[in-house]
Amino acid sequence: MNMLLHHVLCLILHVVSSSQYGTETIETLMPNVKVVKVELRSFTETQVPLLCGDSYQDTEVIWMKDSEREGQGNQIQVKVEEMMGANYSCHNAAGDYLNHTLVLVQDIPSPNRTRRVLEKSHDADEDEYIRCLAKNYNGTFHCFWKKTTYRTSAVVALVQVGQFSGRNFSCSVHSDGAGLTCEDLDSCSFAEEVSRIDLTIYFRSNYLLEDYTVTPFYIREIVETDKIHITKVEGNTFQWGYPATWSLPCSYYPLTFQVKVVHARESCDSEKQVLLKETKETKFTVTHSSKRYRFCLRAKDELVDRPWCQWTDYDKKENTPR
């Protein structure tokens, strides 16, 4: 019974099992997927053991690699060279499908390892390839990445999240393949987080596998409000509201707003401001002699030290929000 429970837990948590073959490590990433972990700079080839299934010990088993016959028997060894993994399927004598094993190759971590699937974030201070953010405190967060030019067809093979924190998440990859959204199924936005979220994403490009681990985080450390929408302009008076995605009630999750006025030809990032002020109100009147100026507005969490959101600007002469 204990052994059965152990196997069930391994399946649910995707706990990786491994065995050593010479200088290579062969791991079971998840059911039907084996990973040969090697140092690709010096790796040439290795043998990988395959098992069709314990219930096929007395069955005549034929293995196929693509459309070619690879071997015979319930257990066989296949040769893997460089990054040339493959999908191996086993069949009975009549040709009926029994099982399969996907064999992937992964470069082991090393200081000089070349990342092939994702590009490093250009504005990141550390070795960051995946950026995560949350639009509120309801337990949902979003992560984004950019694939390298030569690996645009790479896909997410596995997402491991909350494995060490004990939190229960449901994740879905975005339709464009450039991000994912995860929802904490046990989240209560009013409860204080007691453990950081751990996240590792495995990407597959052909038969190459790469994993990227995000530095563990709390939701409060990645919260960024959506852009503010100006709802009404009367003369020099501007009104706005909280973003629709922000947590409620506003009294429990207050925002601070930053108002900035610059000359019409300047951008909101310009340091040549005419006025710069912070306010908790959602209404502001500009007392500026010029008839044309740019009104800029952004927000951030009042209680947590997080960056400001993107600017919303309004060209007063043209009366057009951006």
N, C-alpha and C positions, 0 to 999 in steps of 0.2 A: 504493500500500500504506500509506504514512504517513497519507494522507487518510482511508482506511478505519479505521485504528487510532484516529485522532483522533475520528471519529464514534462509535466503539464506546465509548471512554472517556467521551465526553460523555453517552452514554446511561446508562452504569453509574453515573456520579457525579452525574447530573442537573445538569450544568453549565448555567447559564442563559445563553442567548444573547439579545441585545437589538438593537433598532434604534430610532432617534429619529424621531418624527413630530411636528413642531412642538414644543410644550412637553410632549408625552407620550412616554413610553418604552413600546414594545411588546416584551415578552420572551416567549421560549418557556420555560416552566417545566419541562415534560417533554413527551414525545410526545403530540400531539393537544391540548395545553393552552397557550393564549396568555394573557398577562396584560397588561392596559393599566394602567400605573403612572402615576397622576395625583395632583394635589392636589385632593381632592374638594371643598374649599370653593369653588374657582373653576372647576372643570371643568364643561363643558357637553356637548361631544360630540367625537368624533374618528372617523377612518376606519381600519379594520383590514383589512389584506390577508389573504386566505385562499387556500390552494392545496389542491386536492383530491389531487393527487399527480403526480409527474413522469411516471409511466407512463400518465397519462390525457390527455396533450397532444392526441392525435388522437381523443378520445372526446367525445361530446356529454354534457356534465355539467350537471346541474340541482342547485341548492343549495336546501335547505329549512331553515327556522327554525321549530322545532316542527312544525306541520302545514301551514305556509304556505310558498309558494314565495318564495325570497329573491333568486335571480339565476340566471344561466346562464354557463357557461364554466369552464374548469379553474381560472382565477384570477379572483377577484372582490374587490371592496372592500365592507365592510359598515359601517354606522354604529353606533357605540356611544355611548349617552347616559347621563350620570351613572353610576349603579351598575347599569345595565341591560345586563349581558352576556347571553350566550345560548349554546345548543348548536347548531351548524350542521352539517348532514350533507349530503354530496354523493352523487348517484345518477346512474346512466346513464339513457338515454332510456326503457328498459323499467321504470324505477323500482327497480332493484336497488341496494342500498347499496354504496358504494365506500369512503367514508372519513368522518371527522368532525373538527371542531375545536371545543373548548370555549373560549369567550372569557370571562375573568374580569376584574374591575376591582379594583385595589389602591391604597389611599391611600399616597402616598410618605411616607417618614419626615420629620417636621418637629417642632419643639419644641411646637407647639400641636395636633399630630395627636390626634384622638379615637380611642381604642381601642374597638371595637364588639363583639368576640367574647368576650374573656376579661376577668374581673375581676382587679384587682390584689390580690395577697395582703395581707390586712389586717395580718398580723404581720411583714411584710417591711420591712427597713430601706431597701432600694433599690427601683428600679422593677422589681419582680418579679411576674410573672404565672404562672410555672410553677415548681414546687418539685420537686426530684429528690432521691432518697435511695437508699441501698443497704443491704441487711440483712447483707451480709458482703463478702468480698473476692474472690468468684469471677468478678467482671466483669459481673454482672447488676445493673441499676439500674432504678428505677421513678420515673416523673414524674407529677405530678398538677396539675390546674387546675380552675377553676370558670368556667363560661360565664355571661355576662350574661343577665338576665331575658329580653331580647328576641332572644337568639341561641342559645336552647337546642337548636335543631335543627342547629347548625353541626357539621361533621364534619372530621376530619383528612384533608387532601388529599395531603400529602407530608411525609415525615420525612427530614431530612438529618442524619446523625450520623457522626462520625469522618471526615468528608470531608477535613479538613485535617491530622488526626493520622495518617492512614493506617491506622487500626484498622478492623477488619471487624466490623460489628454487624448483628444481626437484631432488628427491633423489631415489636411487635404492639400494637395499640390495645385497651384494655380494653373489655369488652362494654357497659359503661355510657357509654362515650365520654368519661369524665372523667379518663383517664390512659393511660399506655402503659408497657410493659416492654421494655427493650432488653438483649440478651445479647451480650457480647464473644465472638465465635466463636474468637478466637485467644488468649483470656485464660489466664494461669497465675497462680493466686492467690499463689504464692510469689515471683513475679517483681516487681521494682520497676517502677512505672509511669514511663515516660520522656516521655509526652506527655499533655496534658490532652484531655478529651473535648469536642468541639464539637457542639452540638445546635441545630437550627432546625426548628420545626414550623410547617407551613402549615395554616391552617384555612379552610374554605370555608363560607360561609353564603349560600345561594342563589347569586348570581353575584359576591358580595363575597369577596375573598381578603385574609387578614391573616397575617403571619408573626411568630413570636415566637422570639427567640434567647436561649438560656440562657447565662449566663456560663460559659466553659469551666472544667471541673473535673476533678480526679482522683477516683477512687473513694474513696480514703482521706479526702477532704474532705467526703463526703456520707454516710459510714457512720453508721448509727444501729441499735443492737441492738433486737431485738423485746422486748416485755415479758417479764419473768421469771415463770415459773410456780412457785409454791410447791408442792412435791410431797409434803411430809409435815410434820405438826405433832404433836408429843408434848409435852404440858404447855406449857412456855414455850420449847421448842426448835423452830426452824423449819429446814427443809431445802429446797433448790431445786437446779436444774441450769442448764446453759447453754441458751440458746434453740436449738431444733432447726434454725433457719435460720442459726445462726452458723458461721463457718468452723472447720474442724478441721485439725490437732489443737489442743486447747485450750492446750497448752504453747507453741505457736507464735503463737496468737491469744488471749492471756489477757484476761480481763475483770476490772474492779474493780467491786465491789458496794457500794452505799450502803444502810445500814440506818438506819431512822428510826422512833422510837416516839413517838406523840402520844396525847393523851387521846382516848377513844373518840368523842367528839363532834366532834373536829377532823378536818380533811382532811389528806392527806399534804403538801399545800402549805403548811400552817400553819407559822409560825415559832415556835410555842409547843411545841417538841419537848421530850420528856422525855429522849430519847437520840438522838444522831446520830453514826454511825461508819462508816468505810469498811473493807472487808475483801476479801481475795482468796479466802476460804473460801466454801463453799456450804452452810454450816451456822452457825446463830447461836442462842445462848440468851439470852433476855431476863431480866434480873434486876430486875424491877419489882414493887413491893409491891402495886400495884392488880391486881385480878382481871380488870378490863376495860380494854383499851387497843387502839389501832390500830397494827398492825405494817406498816411500809411498806418496800418494797424496789425498787431500780432498779439499772441497770448501765450501764457504758460501756467502751469500749476502753481497756485499761490503757496502751497504748503510743502512742496517737494522741489528741491533744487534741480530743475531740468531745463534744457535749452528752450528758447523761444520757438514757436512754430513759424512757418513761412509767412512772409509779409502779404497782406492784402492791401492793394493801393487803389486810390480813387483820384482821377484827374479832374480837378474841380471845374476847369474851364470847359472841358469836353463832357463833363458829367457822366463819366464812364468808369465803372468799377473794373478791376482786373483780378 
